[in-house]
Amino acid sequence: MAAKYTHKQGQYLAFIASYTQLHRQAPSEYEIQRYFQVTPPTVHQMILRLEACGLISRVPWQARSISMLVPREDLPLLE
């Protein structure tokens, strides 16, 4: 399957998938912010963009509600 996301989006998706598998719950936006060393608005905008692209789903205002919509085998390796 051809990637339908950018390199950066792929890294966010890979992090979310890896974190979820390891911790059995989705990461918080703060944990994503810490990993990528970016600002809170940067993370939030990326989450909104991933959702708009149909790559994840989430429940607004509910913590740790991110669900992957991309099969794990279609994700890049986390760098």
mmCIF file of the N, C-alpha and C atoms, coordinates in Angstrom:
data_MODEL
# 
_entry.id   MODEL 
# 
loop_
_atom_site.group_PDB 
_atom_site.id 
_atom_site.type_symbol 
_atom_site.label_atom_id 
_atom_site.label_alt_id 
_atom_site.label_comp_id 
_atom_site.label_asym_id 
_atom_site.label_entity_id 
_atom_site.label_seq_id 
_atom_site.pdbx_PDB_ins_code 
_atom_site.Cartn_x 
_atom_site.Cartn_y 
_atom_site.Cartn_z 
_atom_site.occupancy 
_atom_site.B_iso_or_equiv 
_atom_site.pdbx_formal_charge 
_atom_site.auth_seq_id 
_atom_site.auth_comp_id 
_atom_site.auth_asym_id 
_atom_site.auth_atom_id 
_atom_site.pdbx_PDB_model_num 
ATOM 1   N N  . MET A 1 1  ? 0.850   -1.187 0.000  1.00 0.00 ? 1  MET A N  1 
ATOM 2   C CA . MET A 1 1  ? 0.000   0.000  0.000  1.00 0.00 ? 1  MET A CA 1 
ATOM 3   C C  . MET A 1 1  ? 0.889   1.241  0.000  1.00 0.00 ? 1  MET A C  1 
ATOM 4   N N  . ALA A 1 2  ? 0.592   2.171  -0.851 1.00 0.00 ? 2  ALA A N  1 
ATOM 5   C CA . ALA A 1 2  ? 1.355   3.414  -0.897 1.00 0.00 ? 2  ALA A CA 1 
ATOM 6   C C  . ALA A 1 2  ? 0.985   4.266  0.316  1.00 0.00 ? 2  ALA A C  1 
ATOM 7   N N  . ALA A 1 3  ? 1.997   4.878  0.898  1.00 0.00 ? 3  ALA A N  1 
ATOM 8   C CA . ALA A 1 3  ? 1.765   5.714  2.078  1.00 0.00 ? 3  ALA A CA 1 
ATOM 9   C C  . ALA A 1 3  ? 0.880   6.896  1.696  1.00 0.00 ? 3  ALA A C  1 
ATOM 10  N N  . LYS A 1 4  ? -0.124  7.146  2.491  1.00 0.00 ? 4  LYS A N  1 
ATOM 11  C CA . LYS A 1 4  ? -0.988  8.304  2.239  1.00 0.00 ? 4  LYS A CA 1 
ATOM 12  C C  . LYS A 1 4  ? -0.794  9.341  3.341  1.00 0.00 ? 4  LYS A C  1 
ATOM 13  N N  . TYR A 1 5  ? 0.424   9.400  3.815  1.00 0.00 ? 5  TYR A N  1 
ATOM 14  C CA . TYR A 1 5  ? 0.769   10.361 4.850  1.00 0.00 ? 5  TYR A CA 1 
ATOM 15  C C  . TYR A 1 5  ? 2.217   10.801 4.648  1.00 0.00 ? 5  TYR A C  1 
ATOM 16  N N  . THR A 1 6  ? 2.556   11.940 5.235  1.00 0.00 ? 6  THR A N  1 
ATOM 17  C CA . THR A 1 6  ? 3.919   12.464 5.112  1.00 0.00 ? 6  THR A CA 1 
ATOM 18  C C  . THR A 1 6  ? 4.855   11.704 6.050  1.00 0.00 ? 6  THR A C  1 
ATOM 19  N N  . HIS A 1 7  ? 6.139   11.950 5.884  1.00 0.00 ? 7  HIS A N  1 
ATOM 20  C CA . HIS A 1 7  ? 7.132   11.311 6.754  1.00 0.00 ? 7  HIS A CA 1 
ATOM 21  C C  . HIS A 1 7  ? 6.857   11.656 8.221  1.00 0.00 ? 7  HIS A C  1 
ATOM 22  N N  . LYS A 1 8  ? 6.626   12.923 8.497  1.00 0.00 ? 8  LYS A N  1 
ATOM 23  C CA . LYS A 1 8  ? 6.374   13.361 9.880  1.00 0.00 ? 8  LYS A CA 1 
ATOM 24  C C  . LYS A 1 8  ? 5.093   12.727 10.425 1.00 0.00 ? 8  LYS A C  1 
ATOM 25  N N  . GLN A 1 9  ? 4.048   12.703 9.623  1.00 0.00 ? 9  GLN A N  1 
ATOM 26  C CA . GLN A 1 9  ? 2.809   12.060 10.059 1.00 0.00 ? 9  GLN A CA 1 
ATOM 27  C C  . GLN A 1 9  ? 3.046   10.582 10.343 1.00 0.00 ? 9  GLN A C  1 
ATOM 28  N N  . GLY A 1 10 ? 3.843   9.943  9.510  1.00 0.00 ? 10 GLY A N  1 
ATOM 29  C CA . GLY A 1 10 ? 4.174   8.541  9.715  1.00 0.00 ? 10 GLY A CA 1 
ATOM 30  C C  . GLY A 1 10 ? 4.884   8.311  11.034 1.00 0.00 ? 10 GLY A C  1 
ATOM 31  N N  . GLN A 1 11 ? 5.765   9.244  11.413 1.00 0.00 ? 11 GLN A N  1 
ATOM 32  C CA . GLN A 1 11 ? 6.473   9.117  12.682 1.00 0.00 ? 11 GLN A CA 1 
ATOM 33  C C  . GLN A 1 11 ? 5.510   9.262  13.860 1.00 0.00 ? 11 GLN A C  1 
ATOM 34  N N  . TYR A 1 12 ? 4.582   10.180 13.768 1.00 0.00 ? 12 TYR A N  1 
ATOM 35  C CA . TYR A 1 12 ? 3.572   10.328 14.829 1.00 0.00 ? 12 TYR A CA 1 
ATOM 36  C C  . TYR A 1 12 ? 2.725   9.058  14.921 1.00 0.00 ? 12 TYR A C  1 
ATOM 37  N N  . LEU A 1 13 ? 2.312   8.534  13.769 1.00 0.00 ? 13 LEU A N  1 
ATOM 38  C CA . LEU A 1 13 ? 1.518   7.306  13.762 1.00 0.00 ? 13 LEU A CA 1 
ATOM 39  C C  . LEU A 1 13 ? 2.302   6.141  14.359 1.00 0.00 ? 13 LEU A C  1 
ATOM 40  N N  . ALA A 1 14 ? 3.577   6.020  13.988 1.00 0.00 ? 14 ALA A N  1 
ATOM 41  C CA . ALA A 1 14 ? 4.413   4.940  14.512 1.00 0.00 ? 14 ALA A CA 1 
ATOM 42  C C  . ALA A 1 14 ? 4.575   5.072  16.028 1.00 0.00 ? 14 ALA A C  1 
ATOM 43  N N  . PHE A 1 15 ? 4.749   6.309  16.513 1.00 0.00 ? 15 PHE A N  1 
ATOM 44  C CA . PHE A 1 15 ? 4.874   6.511  17.955 1.00 0.00 ? 15 PHE A CA 1 
ATOM 45  C C  . PHE A 1 15 ? 3.581   6.122  18.668 1.00 0.00 ? 15 PHE A C  1 
ATOM 46  N N  . ILE A 1 16 ? 2.451   6.577  18.140 1.00 0.00 ? 16 ILE A N  1 
ATOM 47  C CA . ILE A 1 16 ? 1.163   6.258  18.763 1.00 0.00 ? 16 ILE A CA 1 
ATOM 48  C C  . ILE A 1 16 ? 0.955   4.743  18.807 1.00 0.00 ? 16 ILE A C  1 
ATOM 49  N N  . ALA A 1 17 ? 1.242   4.068  17.719 1.00 0.00 ? 17 ALA A N  1 
ATOM 50  C CA . ALA A 1 17 ? 1.064   2.612  17.664 1.00 0.00 ? 17 ALA A CA 1 
ATOM 51  C C  . ALA A 1 17 ? 2.004   1.901  18.634 1.00 0.00 ? 17 ALA A C  1 
ATOM 52  N N  . SER A 1 18 ? 3.265   2.305  18.656 1.00 0.00 ? 18 SER A N  1 
ATOM 53  C CA . SER A 1 18 ? 4.240   1.674  19.545 1.00 0.00 ? 18 SER A CA 1 
ATOM 54  C C  . SER A 1 18 ? 3.890   1.913  21.008 1.00 0.00 ? 18 SER A C  1 
ATOM 55  N N  . TYR A 1 19 ? 3.539   3.140  21.338 1.00 0.00 ? 19 TYR A N  1 
ATOM 56  C CA . TYR A 1 19 ? 3.192   3.489  22.716 1.00 0.00 ? 19 TYR A CA 1 
ATOM 57  C C  . TYR A 1 19 ? 1.963   2.680  23.157 1.00 0.00 ? 19 TYR A C  1 
ATOM 58  N N  . THR A 1 20 ? 0.973   2.628  22.281 1.00 0.00 ? 20 THR A N  1 
ATOM 59  C CA . THR A 1 20 ? -0.261  1.910  22.608 1.00 0.00 ? 20 THR A CA 1 
ATOM 60  C C  . THR A 1 20 ? 0.006   0.431  22.836 1.00 0.00 ? 20 THR A C  1 
ATOM 61  N N  . GLN A 1 21 ? 0.850   -0.158 22.016 1.00 0.00 ? 21 GLN A N  1 
ATOM 62  C CA . GLN A 1 21 ? 1.173   -1.570 22.180 1.00 0.00 ? 21 GLN A CA 1 
ATOM 63  C C  . GLN A 1 21 ? 1.927   -1.812 23.489 1.00 0.00 ? 21 GLN A C  1 
ATOM 64  N N  . LEU A 1 22 ? 2.846   -0.940 23.818 1.00 0.00 ? 22 LEU A N  1 
ATOM 65  C CA . LEU A 1 22 ? 3.668   -1.094 25.015 1.00 0.00 ? 22 LEU A CA 1 
ATOM 66  C C  . LEU A 1 22 ? 2.880   -0.840 26.302 1.00 0.00 ? 22 LEU A C  1 
ATOM 67  N N  . HIS A 1 23 ? 2.061   0.206  26.313 1.00 0.00 ? 23 HIS A N  1 
ATOM 68  C CA . HIS A 1 23 ? 1.367   0.634  27.535 1.00 0.00 ? 23 HIS A CA 1 
ATOM 69  C C  . HIS A 1 23 ? -0.108  0.240  27.599 1.00 0.00 ? 23 HIS A C  1 
ATOM 70  N N  . ARG A 1 24 ? -0.608  -0.358 26.528 1.00 0.00 ? 24 ARG A N  1 
ATOM 71  C CA . ARG A 1 24 ? -2.009  -0.786 26.452 1.00 0.00 ? 24 ARG A CA 1 
ATOM 72  C C  . ARG A 1 24 ? -3.001  0.358  26.599 1.00 0.00 ? 24 ARG A C  1 
ATOM 73  N N  . GLN A 1 25 ? -2.571  1.547  26.262 1.00 0.00 ? 25 GLN A N  1 
ATOM 74  C CA . GLN A 1 25 ? -3.434  2.721  26.189 1.00 0.00 ? 25 GLN A CA 1 
ATOM 75  C C  . GLN A 1 25 ? -2.744  3.727  25.278 1.00 0.00 ? 25 GLN A C  1 
ATOM 76  N N  . ALA A 1 26 ? -3.520  4.585  24.675 1.00 0.00 ? 26 ALA A N  1 
ATOM 77  C CA . ALA A 1 26 ? -2.963  5.583  23.766 1.00 0.00 ? 26 ALA A CA 1 
ATOM 78  C C  . ALA A 1 26 ? -2.157  6.618  24.556 1.00 0.00 ? 26 ALA A C  1 
ATOM 79  N N  . PRO A 1 27 ? -1.183  7.246  23.901 1.00 0.00 ? 27 PRO A N  1 
ATOM 80  C CA . PRO A 1 27 ? -0.412  8.280  24.593 1.00 0.00 ? 27 PRO A CA 1 
ATOM 81  C C  . PRO A 1 27 ? -1.237  9.552  24.764 1.00 0.00 ? 27 PRO A C  1 
ATOM 82  N N  . SER A 1 28 ? -0.896  10.328 25.770 1.00 0.00 ? 28 SER A N  1 
ATOM 83  C CA . SER A 1 28 ? -1.503  11.645 25.926 1.00 0.00 ? 28 SER A CA 1 
ATOM 84  C C  . SER A 1 28 ? -0.795  12.597 24.981 1.00 0.00 ? 28 SER A C  1 
ATOM 85  N N  . GLU A 1 29 ? -1.383  13.735 24.728 1.00 0.00 ? 29 GLU A N  1 
ATOM 86  C CA . GLU A 1 29 ? -0.723  14.735 23.884 1.00 0.00 ? 29 GLU A CA 1 
ATOM 87  C C  . GLU A 1 29 ? 0.584   15.189 24.537 1.00 0.00 ? 29 GLU A C  1 
ATOM 88  N N  . TYR A 1 30 ? 0.623   15.233 25.857 1.00 0.00 ? 30 TYR A N  1 
ATOM 89  C CA . TYR A 1 30 ? 1.846   15.616 26.554 1.00 0.00 ? 30 TYR A CA 1 
ATOM 90  C C  . TYR A 1 30 ? 2.970   14.615 26.289 1.00 0.00 ? 30 TYR A C  1 
ATOM 91  N N  . GLU A 1 31 ? 2.638   13.336 26.291 1.00 0.00 ? 31 GLU A N  1 
ATOM 92  C CA . GLU A 1 31 ? 3.658   12.315 26.039 1.00 0.00 ? 31 GLU A CA 1 
ATOM 93  C C  . GLU A 1 31 ? 4.170   12.385 24.598 1.00 0.00 ? 31 GLU A C  1 
ATOM 94  N N  . ILE A 1 32 ? 3.292   12.693 23.673 1.00 0.00 ? 32 ILE A N  1 
ATOM 95  C CA . ILE A 1 32 ? 3.710   12.883 22.278 1.00 0.00 ? 32 ILE A CA 1 
ATOM 96  C C  . ILE A 1 32 ? 4.609   14.116 22.196 1.00 0.00 ? 32 ILE A C  1 
ATOM 97  N N  . GLN A 1 33 ? 4.216   15.183 22.874 1.00 0.00 ? 33 GLN A N  1 
ATOM 98  C CA . GLN A 1 33 ? 5.005   16.424 22.905 1.00 0.00 ? 33 GLN A CA 1 
ATOM 99  C C  . GLN A 1 33 ? 6.404   16.160 23.442 1.00 0.00 ? 33 GLN A C  1 
ATOM 100 N N  . ARG A 1 34 ? 6.498   15.418 24.525 1.00 0.00 ? 34 ARG A N  1 
ATOM 101 C CA . ARG A 1 34 ? 7.801   15.109 25.126 1.00 0.00 ? 34 ARG A CA 1 
ATOM 102 C C  . ARG A 1 34 ? 8.668   14.302 24.181 1.00 0.00 ? 34 ARG A C  1 
ATOM 103 N N  . TYR A 1 35 ? 8.087   13.311 23.525 1.00 0.00 ? 35 TYR A N  1 
ATOM 104 C CA . TYR A 1 35 ? 8.869   12.454 22.634 1.00 0.00 ? 35 TYR A CA 1 
ATOM 105 C C  . TYR A 1 35 ? 9.424   13.243 21.443 1.00 0.00 ? 35 TYR A C  1 
ATOM 106 N N  . PHE A 1 36 ? 8.588   14.044 20.815 1.00 0.00 ? 36 PHE A N  1 
ATOM 107 C CA . PHE A 1 36 ? 9.014   14.778 19.617 1.00 0.00 ? 36 PHE A CA 1 
ATOM 108 C C  . PHE A 1 36 ? 9.641   16.137 19.925 1.00 0.00 ? 36 PHE A C  1 
ATOM 109 N N  . GLN A 1 37 ? 9.609   16.536 21.191 1.00 0.00 ? 37 GLN A N  1 
ATOM 110 C CA . GLN A 1 37 ? 10.188  17.806 21.633 1.00 0.00 ? 37 GLN A CA 1 
ATOM 111 C C  . GLN A 1 37 ? 9.634   18.987 20.829 1.00 0.00 ? 37 GLN A C  1 
ATOM 112 N N  . VAL A 1 38 ? 8.305   19.066 20.830 1.00 0.00 ? 38 VAL A N  1 
ATOM 113 C CA . VAL A 1 38 ? 7.595   20.136 20.140 1.00 0.00 ? 38 VAL A CA 1 
ATOM 114 C C  . VAL A 1 38 ? 6.633   20.795 21.123 1.00 0.00 ? 38 VAL A C  1 
ATOM 115 N N  . THR A 1 39 ? 5.975   21.845 20.690 1.00 0.00 ? 39 THR A N  1 
ATOM 116 C CA . THR A 1 39 ? 5.058   22.575 21.556 1.00 0.00 ? 39 THR A CA 1 
ATOM 117 C C  . THR A 1 39 ? 3.681   21.898 21.585 1.00 0.00 ? 39 THR A C  1 
ATOM 118 N N  . PRO A 1 40 ? 2.899   22.171 22.625 1.00 0.00 ? 40 PRO A N  1 
ATOM 119 C CA . PRO A 1 40 ? 1.549   21.594 22.693 1.00 0.00 ? 40 PRO A CA 1 
ATOM 120 C C  . PRO A 1 40 ? 0.679   21.903 21.465 1.00 0.00 ? 40 PRO A C  1 
ATOM 121 N N  . PRO A 1 41 ? 0.692   23.151 20.956 1.00 0.00 ? 41 PRO A N  1 
ATOM 122 C CA . PRO A 1 41 ? -0.132  23.399 19.764 1.00 0.00 ? 41 PRO A CA 1 
ATOM 123 C C  . PRO A 1 41 ? 0.308   22.582 18.543 1.00 0.00 ? 41 PRO A C  1 
ATOM 124 N N  . THR A 1 42 ? 1.602   22.306 18.433 1.00 0.00 ? 42 THR A N  1 
ATOM 125 C CA . THR A 1 42 ? 2.107   21.505 17.323 1.00 0.00 ? 42 THR A CA 1 
ATOM 126 C C  . THR A 1 42 ? 1.533   20.097 17.377 1.00 0.00 ? 42 THR A C  1 
ATOM 127 N N  . VAL A 1 43 ? 1.546   19.507 18.562 1.00 0.00 ? 43 VAL A N  1 
ATOM 128 C CA . VAL A 1 43 ? 1.002   18.159 18.725 1.00 0.00 ? 43 VAL A CA 1 
ATOM 129 C C  . VAL A 1 43 ? -0.495  18.154 18.444 1.00 0.00 ? 43 VAL A C  1 
ATOM 130 N N  . HIS A 1 44 ? -1.201  19.107 19.004 1.00 0.00 ? 44 HIS A N  1 
ATOM 131 C CA . HIS A 1 44 ? -2.652  19.137 18.831 1.00 0.00 ? 44 HIS A CA 1 
ATOM 132 C C  . HIS A 1 44 ? -3.023  19.290 17.358 1.00 0.00 ? 44 HIS A C  1 
ATOM 133 N N  . GLN A 1 45 ? -2.329  20.172 16.647 1.00 0.00 ? 45 GLN A N  1 
ATOM 134 C CA . GLN A 1 45 ? -2.608  20.357 15.223 1.00 0.00 ? 45 GLN A CA 1 
ATOM 135 C C  . GLN A 1 45 ? -2.319  19.083 14.437 1.00 0.00 ? 45 GLN A C  1 
ATOM 136 N N  . MET A 1 46 ? -1.257  18.369 14.798 1.00 0.00 ? 46 MET A N  1 
ATOM 137 C CA . MET A 1 46 ? -0.946  17.111 14.113 1.00 0.00 ? 46 MET A CA 1 
ATOM 138 C C  . MET A 1 46 ? -2.036  16.077 14.377 1.00 0.00 ? 46 MET A C  1 
ATOM 139 N N  . ILE A 1 47 ? -2.514  15.989 15.607 1.00 0.00 ? 47 ILE A N  1 
ATOM 140 C CA . ILE A 1 47 ? -3.586  15.047 15.939 1.00 0.00 ? 47 ILE A CA 1 
ATOM 141 C C  . ILE A 1 47 ? -4.838  15.380 15.126 1.00 0.00 ? 47 ILE A C  1 
ATOM 142 N N  . LEU A 1 48 ? -5.181  16.662 15.056 1.00 0.00 ? 48 LEU A N  1 
ATOM 143 C CA . LEU A 1 48 ? -6.341  17.072 14.262 1.00 0.00 ? 48 LEU A CA 1 
ATOM 144 C C  . LEU A 1 48 ? -6.143  16.735 12.791 1.00 0.00 ? 48 LEU A C  1 
ATOM 145 N N  . ARG A 1 49 ? -4.932  16.929 12.277 1.00 0.00 ? 49 ARG A N  1 
ATOM 146 C CA . ARG A 1 49 ? -4.631  16.636 10.876 1.00 0.00 ? 49 ARG A CA 1 
ATOM 147 C C  . ARG A 1 49 ? -4.712  15.128 10.600 1.00 0.00 ? 49 ARG A C  1 
ATOM 148 N N  . LEU A 1 50 ? -4.157  14.325 11.498 1.00 0.00 ? 50 LEU A N  1 
ATOM 149 C CA . LEU A 1 50 ? -4.226  12.869 11.324 1.00 0.00 ? 50 LEU A CA 1 
ATOM 150 C C  . LEU A 1 50 ? -5.674  12.390 11.323 1.00 0.00 ? 50 LEU A C  1 
ATOM 151 N N  . GLU A 1 51 ? -6.476  13.009 12.174 1.00 0.00 ? 51 GLU A N  1 
ATOM 152 C CA . GLU A 1 51 ? -7.895  12.655 12.230 1.00 0.00 ? 51 GLU A CA 1 
ATOM 153 C C  . GLU A 1 51 ? -8.600  13.082 10.943 1.00 0.00 ? 51 GLU A C  1 
ATOM 154 N N  . ALA A 1 52 ? -8.321  14.285 10.466 1.00 0.00 ? 52 ALA A N  1 
ATOM 155 C CA . ALA A 1 52 ? -8.944  14.786 9.241  1.00 0.00 ? 52 ALA A CA 1 
ATOM 156 C C  . ALA A 1 52 ? -8.568  13.932 8.025  1.00 0.00 ? 52 ALA A C  1 
ATOM 157 N N  . CYS A 1 53 ? -7.369  13.378 8.038  1.00 0.00 ? 53 CYS A N  1 
ATOM 158 C CA . CYS A 1 53 ? -6.903  12.523 6.940  1.00 0.00 ? 53 CYS A CA 1 
ATOM 159 C C  . CYS A 1 53 ? -7.429  11.098 7.049  1.00 0.00 ? 53 CYS A C  1 
ATOM 160 N N  . GLY A 1 54 ? -8.136  10.789 8.124  1.00 0.00 ? 54 GLY A N  1 
ATOM 161 C CA . GLY A 1 54 ? -8.692  9.455  8.303  1.00 0.00 ? 54 GLY A CA 1 
ATOM 162 C C  . GLY A 1 54 ? -7.669  8.419  8.744  1.00 0.00 ? 54 GLY A C  1 
ATOM 163 N N  . LEU A 1 55 ? -6.578  8.879  9.374  1.00 0.00 ? 55 LEU A N  1 
ATOM 164 C CA . LEU A 1 55 ? -5.524  7.974  9.816  1.00 0.00 ? 55 LEU A CA 1 
ATOM 165 C C  . LEU A 1 55 ? -5.720  7.524  11.261 1.00 0.00 ? 55 LEU A C  1 
ATOM 166 N N  . ILE A 1 56 ? -6.411  8.329  12.053 1.00 0.00 ? 56 ILE A N  1 
ATOM 167 C CA . ILE A 1 56 ? -6.741  7.994  13.440 1.00 0.00 ? 56 ILE A CA 1 
ATOM 168 C C  . ILE A 1 56 ? -8.176  8.429  13.700 1.00 0.00 ? 56 ILE A C  1 
ATOM 169 N N  . SER A 1 57 ? -8.728  7.931  14.778 1.00 0.00 ? 57 SER A N  1 
ATOM 170 C CA . SER A 1 57 ? -10.000 8.453  15.280 1.00 0.00 ? 57 SER A CA 1 
ATOM 171 C C  . SER A 1 57 ? -9.771  8.788  16.744 1.00 0.00 ? 57 SER A C  1 
ATOM 172 N N  . ARG A 1 58 ? -10.590 9.661  17.267 1.00 0.00 ? 58 ARG A N  1 
ATOM 173 C CA . ARG A 1 58 ? -10.467 10.051 18.675 1.00 0.00 ? 58 ARG A CA 1 
ATOM 174 C C  . ARG A 1 58 ? -11.794 10.612 19.144 1.00 0.00 ? 58 ARG A C  1 
ATOM 175 N N  . VAL A 1 59 ? -11.918 10.726 20.453 1.00 0.00 ? 59 VAL A N  1 
ATOM 176 C CA . VAL A 1 59 ? -13.092 11.341 21.052 1.00 0.00 ? 59 VAL A CA 1 
ATOM 177 C C  . VAL A 1 59 ? -12.634 12.688 21.615 1.00 0.00 ? 59 VAL A C  1 
ATOM 178 N N  . PRO A 1 60 ? -13.110 13.802 21.040 1.00 0.00 ? 60 PRO A N  1 
ATOM 179 C CA . PRO A 1 60 ? -12.688 15.115 21.543 1.00 0.00 ? 60 PRO A CA 1 
ATOM 180 C C  . PRO A 1 60 ? -12.950 15.264 23.040 1.00 0.00 ? 60 PRO A C  1 
ATOM 181 N N  . TRP A 1 61 ? -12.042 15.877 23.718 1.00 0.00 ? 61 TRP A N  1 
ATOM 182 C CA . TRP A 1 61 ? -12.096 16.162 25.158 1.00 0.00 ? 61 TRP A CA 1 
ATOM 183 C C  . TRP A 1 61 ? -11.998 14.917 26.024 1.00 0.00 ? 61 TRP A C  1 
ATOM 184 N N  . GLN A 1 62 ? -11.682 13.786 25.439 1.00 0.00 ? 62 GLN A N  1 
ATOM 185 C CA . GLN A 1 62 ? -11.494 12.560 26.227 1.00 0.00 ? 62 GLN A CA 1 
ATOM 186 C C  . GLN A 1 62 ? -10.034 12.149 26.128 1.00 0.00 ? 62 GLN A C  1 
ATOM 187 N N  . ALA A 1 63 ? -9.380  12.055 27.274 1.00 0.00 ? 63 ALA A N  1 
ATOM 188 C CA . ALA A 1 63 ? -7.959  11.714 27.309 1.00 0.00 ? 63 ALA A CA 1 
ATOM 189 C C  . ALA A 1 63 ? -7.713  10.314 26.771 1.00 0.00 ? 63 ALA A C  1 
ATOM 190 N N  . ARG A 1 64 ? -6.587  10.166 26.090 1.00 0.00 ? 64 ARG A N  1 
ATOM 191 C CA . ARG A 1 64 ? -6.101  8.861  25.603 1.00 0.00 ? 64 ARG A CA 1 
ATOM 192 C C  . ARG A 1 64 ? -7.126  8.110  24.767 1.00 0.00 ? 64 ARG A C  1 
ATOM 193 N N  . SER A 1 65 ? -7.839  8.831  23.914 1.00 0.00 ? 65 SER A N  1 
ATOM 194 C CA . SER A 1 65 ? -8.899  8.200  23.124 1.00 0.00 ? 65 SER A CA 1 
ATOM 195 C C  . SER A 1 65 ? -8.483  7.960  21.670 1.00 0.00 ? 65 SER A C  1 
ATOM 196 N N  . ILE A 1 66 ? -7.219  8.117  21.340 1.00 0.00 ? 66 ILE A N  1 
ATOM 197 C CA . ILE A 1 66 ? -6.768  7.931  19.959 1.00 0.00 ? 66 ILE A CA 1 
ATOM 198 C C  . ILE A 1 66 ? -6.812  6.450  19.590 1.00 0.00 ? 66 ILE A C  1 
ATOM 199 N N  . SER A 1 67 ? -7.392  6.169  18.441 1.00 0.00 ? 67 SER A N  1 
ATOM 200 C CA . SER A 1 67 ? -7.421  4.806  17.883 1.00 0.00 ? 67 SER A CA 1 
ATOM 201 C C  . SER A 1 67 ? -6.815  4.855  16.492 1.00 0.00 ? 67 SER A C  1 
ATOM 202 N N  . MET A 1 68 ? -5.957  3.908  16.202 1.00 0.00 ? 68 MET A N  1 
ATOM 203 C CA . MET A 1 68 ? -5.318  3.833  14.893 1.00 0.00 ? 68 MET A CA 1 
ATOM 204 C C  . MET A 1 68 ? -6.297  3.303  13.855 1.00 0.00 ? 68 MET A C  1 
ATOM 205 N N  . LEU A 1 69 ? -6.287  3.894  12.666 1.00 0.00 ? 69 LEU A N  1 
ATOM 206 C CA . LEU A 1 69 ? -7.102  3.410  11.560 1.00 0.00 ? 69 LEU A CA 1 
ATOM 207 C C  . LEU A 1 69 ? -6.217  2.868  10.438 1.00 0.00 ? 69 LEU A C  1 
ATOM 208 N N  . VAL A 1 70 ? -4.907  2.923  10.642 1.00 0.00 ? 70 VAL A N  1 
ATOM 209 C CA . VAL A 1 70 ? -3.936  2.419  9.675  1.00 0.00 ? 70 VAL A CA 1 
ATOM 210 C C  . VAL A 1 70 ? -3.422  1.081  10.188 1.00 0.00 ? 70 VAL A C  1 
ATOM 211 N N  . PRO A 1 71 ? -3.428  0.052  9.356  1.00 0.00 ? 71 PRO A N  1 
ATOM 212 C CA . PRO A 1 71 ? -2.890  -1.242 9.805  1.00 0.00 ? 71 PRO A CA 1 
ATOM 213 C C  . PRO A 1 71 ? -1.418  -1.109 10.203 1.00 0.00 ? 71 PRO A C  1 
ATOM 214 N N  . ARG A 1 72 ? -1.050  -1.802 11.241 1.00 0.00 ? 72 ARG A N  1 
ATOM 215 C CA . ARG A 1 72 ? 0.338   -1.718 11.768 1.00 0.00 ? 72 ARG A CA 1 
ATOM 216 C C  . ARG A 1 72 ? 1.364   -2.014 10.692 1.00 0.00 ? 72 ARG A C  1 
ATOM 217 N N  . GLU A 1 73 ? 1.075   -2.965 9.816  1.00 0.00 ? 73 GLU A N  1 
ATOM 218 C CA . GLU A 1 73 ? 2.045   -3.317 8.780  1.00 0.00 ? 73 GLU A CA 1 
ATOM 219 C C  . GLU A 1 73 ? 2.256   -2.209 7.754  1.00 0.00 ? 73 GLU A C  1 
ATOM 220 N N  . ASP A 1 74 ? 1.371   -1.221 7.716  1.00 0.00 ? 74 ASP A N  1 
ATOM 221 C CA . ASP A 1 74 ? 1.514   -0.097 6.790  1.00 0.00 ? 74 ASP A CA 1 
ATOM 222 C C  . ASP A 1 74 ? 2.224   1.097  7.416  1.00 0.00 ? 74 ASP A C  1 
ATOM 223 N N  . LEU A 1 75 ? 2.653   0.959  8.668  1.00 0.00 ? 75 LEU A N  1 
ATOM 224 C CA . LEU A 1 75 ? 3.328   2.059  9.360  1.00 0.00 ? 75 LEU A CA 1 
ATOM 225 C C  . LEU A 1 75 ? 4.847   1.980  9.145  1.00 0.00 ? 75 LEU A C  1 
ATOM 226 N N  . PRO A 1 76 ? 5.497   3.138  9.126  1.00 0.00 ? 76 PRO A N  1 
ATOM 227 C CA . PRO A 1 76 ? 6.970   3.125  9.028  1.00 0.00 ? 76 PRO A CA 1 
ATOM 228 C C  . PRO A 1 76 ? 7.585   2.759  10.370 1.00 0.00 ? 76 PRO A C  1 
ATOM 229 N N  . LEU A 1 77 ? 8.876   2.503  10.359 1.00 0.00 ? 77 LEU A N  1 
ATOM 230 C CA . LEU A 1 77 ? 9.595   2.279  11.610 1.00 0.00 ? 77 LEU A CA 1 
ATOM 231 C C  . LEU A 1 77 ? 9.750   3.611  12.329 1.00 0.00 ? 77 LEU A C  1 
ATOM 232 N N  . LEU A 1 78 ? 9.692   3.566  13.635 1.00 0.00 ? 78 LEU A N  1 
ATOM 233 C CA . LEU A 1 78 ? 9.869   4.768  14.440 1.00 0.00 ? 78 LEU A CA 1 
ATOM 234 C C  . LEU A 1 78 ? 11.346  5.104  14.487 1.00 0.00 ? 78 LEU A C  1 
ATOM 235 N N  . GLU A 1 79 ? 11.678  6.323  14.124 1.00 0.00 ? 79 GLU A N  1 
ATOM 236 C CA . GLU A 1 79 ? 13.087  6.748  14.093 1.00 0.00 ? 79 GLU A CA 1 
ATOM 237 C C  . GLU A 1 79 ? 13.504  7.353  15.408 1.00 0.00 ? 79 GLU A C  1 
# 
